[in-house]
């Protein structure tokens, strides 16, 4: 079933998926925000995931992200589902792999839509589905010397 929208004619730009990437280098909020700029969008939602200093009551020293070779293609598949379900004008998503420290950006996603409510909903769907469906795994190292894998099968 095709999605319906409150405002006829307010559909996506020709290619609404502007940026998809899995990177070993630092992520840029400005790059992602610029990628979703669209004069027809009244709302832009941006989500930034950072490395926090704790998890499950334990102090986190560092973590590393690794991914399956299909991760970027899976990110695009998730993005295509979001574009099909919401009136997305532009969408961008990048995820970091490699070793990260506390405070580093791990993932940045953004969506622009004709209205703010749609942008919020689409952005939330995008990050939630990326976390659940894209084969990216986190290896946490804790201050007490223990470690754990998160998201690995």
Secondary structure, 3 states (H helix, E strand, C coil): CCCCCCCCCCCCCCCCEEEEEEECCCCCHHHHHHHCCCCCCCEEEEEEEECCCEECCEEEEEEEEEECCCHHHHHHHHHHHHHHHCCEEEEEEEEECEEEECCCEEEEEEEEECCHHHHHHHHHHHHHHHHHHCCEEEEEEECCCCEEEECCC
